[in-house]
Amino acid sequence: MTTTQHTPARWYASETAGHETHGQTAIANEITGKTIAIVYDGKKHARLIAAAPQMLDALFTALDAIGDTYEARDNDSQGEMIRDIIAGAIAAATGKEVQG
């Protein structure tokens, strides 16, 4: 498992109050309650952003779990392709290349 540089703990999405903030959703840290981001175009995007740390952890776990298990039974390199997709998503989120 690799450590990440994002704000730790789970994030959550909540609508902001007030007429000036109509339609905005705040992404906040579960532990501190501090705002991480403001999303202006709806709850669906906010929920996706709020889930990002969990999804990144899941990708790291999947990459570790896959290891070399596909190579022995997969002659068409599907396992390697899956590892490359996961590693690419991790690299996009972290800005760092990941070796699968």
Secondary structure, DSSP 8 states (H G I E B T S, - for coil): -----S-SS-EEEEE--SGGGTT-EEEEETTT--EEEEESS-HHHHHHHHTHHHHHHHHHHHHHHHTTTTTTT-TTSHHHHHHHHHHHHHHHHHSS----
